[in-house]
Amino acid sequence: MRSYRMFVLVLMVLAATTPLYAGDQEPAPGTADYIIGPGDVLLISVWNNEALTRPVTVLPDGKIHFPLIKEVVAGGKTLSVLEKELDQKIAAFVPDPNLSVMVQQVNSVLIYVVGKVNQPGRFVLNTNVNVLQSIATAGGLNPFAKSNKIRIFRETNGNTRMLPFEYDRVVQGENLEQNIRLERGDVVVVP
């Protein structure tokens, strides 16, 4: 019975915090500009030039291939930076190209939920997700989970930090600051 009540409480928390659509949600601080990553599908279009309008996939090395200009590093750049760079390179072949770059499909924002959850794995995010939402995405805690010993591992500039998450306290409305927004590459470990 306790597990069922916890599950219902989690669903209520998720319903209250999940936006109806991504536009309802403010970007996390410092993430207003999307950073392109491997696997993302970009739509590059040159106004009035169908031959130079196409989707491209960012390769694992961060590069894309585009007609006339060949290889370009896209990974790690914002859309506006890449757009400006491509516009300058293609201008040598197409006068006043009026080029735009859009993300057609996000595939590089991954988090991992491992351990004693019902569906552990790798999850592609297309919106901001907090720890509770990630656990719900992974099917919730299984009956053997040590719910107050959950850890989030976050790598920043080559250094890994471990952040605590006490599930029972958070769902009771305590320690809500532990329910952080997850970032690209975060690993949620449920022992």
WODA-V420632 format. One record per helix or strand. SS is the DSSP state (alpha for helix, beta for strand). FROM is the first residue (numbers start at 1). TO is the last residue. If there is no record, write none. Layout:
ss: [SS/SS]
from: [FROM/FROM]
to: [TO/TO]
This chain:
ss: [alpha/alpha/beta/beta/beta/beta/beta/beta/alpha/beta/beta/beta/beta/beta/alpha/beta/beta/beta/alpha/alpha/beta/beta]
from: [2/22/35/41/49/63/70/78/79/99/110/117/121/130/131/141/150/159/167/176/181/187]
to: [17/24/35/46/57/66/73/78/90/105/115/117/124/130/137/141/156/165/171/178/181/190]
